[in-house]
């Protein structure tokens, strides 16, 4: 009995520490939740055809001066406790609204793969074209930016949405949108190779953009 009580106490303490590490999330304002733009965006997302570009969740401050074996997480800047909670919460926001993810792809880094798995409960398809690292040459970075820009302009199959889990600099260059860790841009392909960023996805939920 004493061992059982001790185990419960340790679990409670761990939960308290986790709660302290995960800051409280302010809910979306009522005016957003009741707006026509918000309701229309949810309805369209449920029908599918969007690209959701999610930057990996919060990471530990670990130096990463060079790229090593991408299957080995020990040298990489990985998710911290807040990031793991953040990833799961962001994924839940889509599930709560009945928004289906038909295709899930991630950069080969551990932090992007872990974000995808925690958010959506399944392993992503590894997409080497989503890889970004500060050691890339300008030519390599430009090629990656162009590939992402083209992908954002492609409509996913009807009935679901495409989620890409990657890094911030590539998305910033492709769309002029800078994403904090654990946040996503909701992209609507126009059908002619171009696209519009129509919303943001955070731990608080979905916010439409003008």
C-alpha positions in Angstrom: 0.0 0.0 0.0 2.8 2.4 0.8 4.5 1.7 -2.5 1.2 2.3 -4.3 0.6 5.6 -2.5 4.2 6.7 -3.3 3.6 5.9 -7.0 0.5 8.0 -7.0 2.3 10.8 -5.3 5.1 10.7 -7.9 2.6 10.7 -10.7 0.8 13.7 -9.2 4.1 15.6 -8.8 5.0 14.8 -12.4 1.6 16.1 -13.5 2.1 19.3 -11.5 5.5 19.9 -13.1 4.1 19.3 -16.6 1.3 21.7 -15.9 3.8 24.3 -14.8 5.8 23.8 -17.9 2.8 24.1 -20.2 1.5 27.7 -20.0 -2.3 28.3 -19.9 -3.8 28.8 -23.3 -6.1 31.8 -23.7 -9.3 30.8 -25.6 -10.2 32.4 -28.8 -12.3 35.6 -28.4 -16.0 35.1 -28.8 -16.2 37.5 -31.7 -13.9 35.2 -33.7 -15.9 32.0 -32.8 -19.2 33.7 -33.8 -17.9 35.3 -37.0 -19.0 34.3 -40.4 -15.4 34.0 -41.6 -14.6 31.5 -38.8 -17.7 29.4 -39.5 -17.1 29.5 -43.2 -13.4 28.4 -42.9 -14.4 25.5 -40.6 -17.0 24.3 -43.1 -14.5 24.5 -46.0 -11.8 22.7 -44.0 -14.2 19.8 -43.2 -14.7 19.4 -46.9 -10.9 19.2 -47.5 -8.6 20.5 -50.2 -6.4 22.7 -47.9 -2.7 22.5 -47.1 -1.8 23.0 -43.4 1.9 23.8 -42.9 2.8 23.2 -39.3 6.1 24.3 -37.8 7.5 21.7 -35.4 6.6 22.4 -31.7 8.8 24.0 -29.1 12.3 22.6 -28.8 15.1 22.4 -26.3 17.9 24.9 -26.8 20.5 22.5 -28.1 23.3 23.5 -30.4 23.0 21.9 -33.9 26.0 23.1 -35.9 26.0 20.3 -38.5 23.7 17.7 -39.9 24.4 14.1 -38.7 22.4 10.9 -39.0 18.8 12.0 -39.1 17.7 8.7 -37.6 19.7 9.5 -34.5 17.9 12.0 -32.3 20.8 12.4 -29.8 22.5 15.3 -31.7 19.4 17.1 -32.7 17.3 19.9 -31.2 14.4 17.9 -30.0 11.0 18.7 -28.5 10.9 19.7 -24.8 8.0 18.9 -22.5 6.1 22.1 -23.5 6.6 21.2 -27.1 5.2 17.7 -26.7 2.1 19.1 -25.0 1.8 21.8 -27.6 1.9 19.3 -30.5 -0.8 17.1 -29.0 -3.0 20.2 -28.3 -2.7 21.5 -31.9 -3.7 18.2 -33.3 -6.7 18.0 -31.0 -7.9 21.4 -32.3 -8.4 19.9 -35.7 -10.0 16.7 -34.4 -12.5 18.6 -32.2 -13.7 20.4 -35.3 -14.0 17.2 -37.4 -11.3 18.3 -39.8 -9.7 15.3 -41.5 -6.1 14.9 -42.4 -5.8 12.6 -45.3 -2.0 13.0 -45.9 0.7 13.7 -43.3 4.2 14.4 -44.3 7.2 15.6 -42.3 10.8 16.8 -42.6 13.2 14.0 -41.6 14.4 15.7 -38.4 13.3 14.1 -35.1 11.5 17.3 -34.0 9.2 17.4 -37.0 8.5 13.6 -37.0 7.7 13.7 -33.3 5.4 16.7 -33.7 3.5 14.9 -36.5 3.1 11.7 -34.4 2.0 13.5 -31.3 -0.4 15.8 -33.1 -2.0 13.2 -35.3 -1.3 9.8 -33.7 0.4 8.2 -36.6 3.8 8.2 -38.3 4.2 10.7 -41.1 5.6 10.1 -44.5 9.1 11.4 -44.5 9.5 14.1 -47.2 13.2 15.1 -47.8 12.0 18.2 -49.6 10.8 19.6 -46.3 14.3 19.5 -44.8 15.9 22.7 -43.7 19.1 23.4 -41.9 21.2 26.5 -41.5 24.1 24.8 -43.2 22.3 24.6 -46.5 23.9 26.6 -49.3 21.9 29.6 -50.7 21.2 27.5 -53.8 19.9 24.5 -51.8 17.7 26.8 -49.7 16.3 28.6 -52.8 15.5 25.2 -54.4 13.7 24.1 -51.2 11.7 27.3 -51.1 10.6 26.9 -54.7 9.5 23.3 -54.2 7.5 24.3 -51.1 5.9 27.2 -52.9 4.8 24.9 -55.8 3.4 22.3 -53.3 1.4 24.9 -51.5 -0.3 25.7 -54.8 -1.4 22.1 -55.4 -4.8 21.0 -54.3 -4.9 17.9 -52.2 -7.5 15.2 -53.1 -11.0 16.1 -52.1 -12.3 14.8 -48.8 -9.2 15.5 -46.8 -6.4 18.0 -46.1 -2.6 17.7 -46.5 -0.5 18.5 -43.4 3.2 19.3 -43.9 5.3 19.5 -40.8 8.5 21.4 -41.4 10.6 24.4 -40.4 10.0 28.1 -40.3 12.5 29.7 -42.7 11.3 27.7 -45.8 7.7 28.7 -45.1 8.7 32.3 -44.6 10.4 32.5 -47.9 7.7 30.6 -49.8 4.7 32.6 -48.3 6.0 35.6 -46.3 4.5 34.0 -43.2 6.7 33.5 -40.2 5.5 30.8 -37.9 6.4 30.5 -34.2 7.1 26.9 -33.0 4.0 24.8 -32.8 1.9 27.0 -35.1 0.5 26.4 -38.5 -0.6 28.3 -41.6 -3.8 27.2 -43.3 -3.3 27.5 -47.0 -5.9 27.4 -49.7 -4.6 26.5 -53.2 -6.3 28.5 -55.9 -6.2 25.8 -58.5 -3.8 27.6 -60.8 -0.6 27.0 -59.0 -1.0 29.9 -56.6 -2.3 30.0 -53.1 -3.6 32.1 -50.3 -2.9 31.8 -46.5 -6.4 32.0 -45.1 -5.9 31.1 -41.5 -3.7 30.2 -38.6 -3.8 27.2 -36.3 -2.5 27.5 -32.7 -3.1 25.7 -29.4 -6.1 28.0 -29.0 -7.6 26.9 -32.2 -8.2 28.2 -35.8 -8.2 31.9 -36.6 -9.3 33.1 -40.1 -7.3 35.7 -41.9 -8.6 38.5 -44.1 
